[in-house]
Amino acid sequence: NDEEDPAGIVRHWRDHVPTGSHFFVSHFRSGGNPETEEAERVLQRTFGRGRWRTDEEIASLLDGLEVLDPGIVPAPLWRPDTAPSPWSAGGAERELGVWEHLIAAGLARKA
């Protein structure tokens, strides 16, 4: 929720950790299409709170930090080349389902 000032929380820690520190974020992600909007409504009713953000809004929470590759992406796609992944079959990428698009992940570093 914005009332909890997530950007302010990240800023606080950014200002109090040493250079080279890493910040990992996972966040509910807005898909901007009818399928993900319906999934967002279902989850909002289930949890009763929370805020979905676009990739750009999630990245803005990491203001002042260097967002590392591959950036803010659907969680199943974050560094899929580091280990065998259920997201590919025989080296061929498969399409992510609606629910798999709803959580984004990213890593940033304090320079």
SVG drawing of the C-alpha trace seen along z (x, -y; Angstrom):
<svg xmlns="http://www.w3.org/2000/svg" viewBox="-13 -8 43 39">
<polyline fill="none" stroke="black" stroke-width="0.4" points="0.0,0.0 1.1,-3.5 0.1,-4.5 3.0,-2.4 5.4,-4.4 7.4,-1.6 9.6,-4.1 10.4,-5.8 11.3,-2.4 13.7,-1.6 15.2,-5.2 15.8,-4.7 17.7,-1.4 19.5,-2.8 20.8,-5.7 21.9,-3.4 23.6,-0.5 27.2,-0.5 28.0,-0.9 27.8,2.4 24.7,3.6 22.0,5.3 18.2,4.9 16.0,7.7 12.4,6.9 9.4,9.0 6.1,7.3 2.6,7.8 2.7,6.6 0.0,5.0 -0.4,6.6 -2.6,4.0 -4.8,6.4 -8.3,7.9 -6.9,11.3 -4.5,9.9 -6.9,7.2 -9.4,10.0 -6.7,11.9 -5.8,8.7 -9.4,8.3 -9.5,11.9 -6.3,11.5 -7.4,8.1 -10.6,9.6 -8.6,12.5 -6.0,10.4 -8.1,7.3 -5.2,5.0 -2.1,4.4 -1.2,2.4 -0.2,3.7 2.3,1.7 3.7,1.5 7.3,2.5 8.1,-1.2 6.5,-1.9 8.3,1.0 11.6,-0.2 10.9,-3.7 10.8,-2.2 14.5,-1.5 15.3,-5.1 18.9,-5.9 20.0,-2.3 21.4,-0.5 18.9,2.0 20.8,5.0 20.1,7.2 17.7,8.5 15.8,5.6 12.3,5.8 10.7,8.9 8.1,11.5 9.6,13.6 9.8,16.8 12.0,15.0 14.4,13.5 17.8,15.1 16.4,18.2 19.8,19.1 21.4,19.8 19.7,23.2 17.5,25.6 14.1,24.0 10.5,25.3 9.9,22.3 11.6,23.9 11.3,27.4 14.3,28.7 15.8,25.3 12.6,23.8 10.9,21.0 7.2,21.5 4.6,18.8 4.0,17.7 0.4,18.0 -1.6,15.1 -0.8,15.8 2.9,16.1 2.9,12.5 1.5,11.1 4.7,11.1 7.8,9.2 11.3,9.5 14.4,7.5 17.8,6.9 19.5,3.5 22.8,2.4 23.8,-0.7 26.7,-2.2"/>
</svg>
